[in-house]
């Protein structure tokens, strides 16, 4: 694993300094090395890691990838049946008991991680990733985002999520102190930022938004934060503006990537820098290609499309995974025109990649193909809309109808007439929702990402968290 030799280096140079923090738990570099080395040497089975946040997670993760071991990280919130099926698939590929191992990096070409796509009822897909791919990724991301031993990084989400697992591993590589929470709580996160002295945040936009807005309301600022790294979904203009006011000294990074592909594109919002594009453009733009990544937008036959035309986003880079172990249905990771892709759709314009969404999420309504993210980006600009989610519901011969869930402002959101008027010059008629729902809260996964499938379930099941908007 690309961070284990680094852990030994930091333990030699700074044995008493803090490596990992989770709530009231702390583990020094020397302590982390000693505990992980003892576990690896014991030969205990460490190939499947399914537990909540804690310093022990870091110990078991380090031991689980010692030398040429492979580790699968499961989401502890998955239903028992789903977790059991995933464990069965993993067990077919992992030894029942590891041979004793030393706490050091293995062959760069060997697999260290069985990555898992998120799942709640359907079986998550499993893919493998080589040590070399993350070693190159750490070197690129630490330099690009300016991460170093001087940093104290707070990633408040679940460590089983790829964003946070990578952040933990990247900190162990770079020598930065990694902080997380037993569970996401606004007050605990604010305390880690103010009293704990966090200098950098890694989180999804929904978490950033609640921390920033609650901080602005209660007077808990983040002036000591110098960098914020956001991923998992698009950083919307409202969240960006709140974060700029809450953390005025922070450089805010957003990046677009996928667990199977690694980093794809990134953009930087520097402190005090005014935005240079319209709100509509910023709703889909995710930045320029990440260092070392070559981007292409292709048609169904793998041929490049003209600039500005929509197609399938493909990448060429050293950060891509090795492929699926199970669950390959042809709708996600694959190869197209000599590139790797997860079937996200988008276009290139003025050196910037614009992402419209996954091909599988596309809504076909009356013969028109509509991407939910494009509609969400337009609705987010309507006054009174705090947040929005868009999905497609069955509509007989029309295929699907577009429905939108609106999280209104505290003082009251817009009605259907104002929403429709707000879209008149932003979206073509075929792309406008046919029905609106007022949300009590956003439909989110356990890792804080927006869930369109959960929104559909709320509507179809008559859940009180979504009611028709009059």
Order of alpha helices (4+ residues) and beta strands (2+ residues): alpha-beta-beta-alpha-beta-alpha-beta-alpha-beta-beta-alpha-beta-alpha-beta-alpha-beta-alpha-beta-alpha-beta-beta-alpha-beta-beta-beta-beta-beta-beta-beta-beta-beta-beta-alpha-beta-beta-alpha-beta-alpha-beta
